[in-house]
Amino acid sequence: MALSLQQQAKRRTERNRRRLKAMGNGRLRLS
């Protein structure tokens, strides 16, 4: 394994945070 589980989890959470932020921004624009 090149990446440790912690690194993978950290990247996953960062990606999810960005996606959630983008979704929130889209919701604000729509409303």
Steps between C-alpha positions, in 0.01 A plus 500: 500500500646831393270711717429438864137461605521831687614683187222343293240592762631856522482544124149352494376739770657799323333400174163454674535839669565670166205318343270599787618861477437504123154347550419761766610781268284359219203480738549862604511612135187300415292625791 
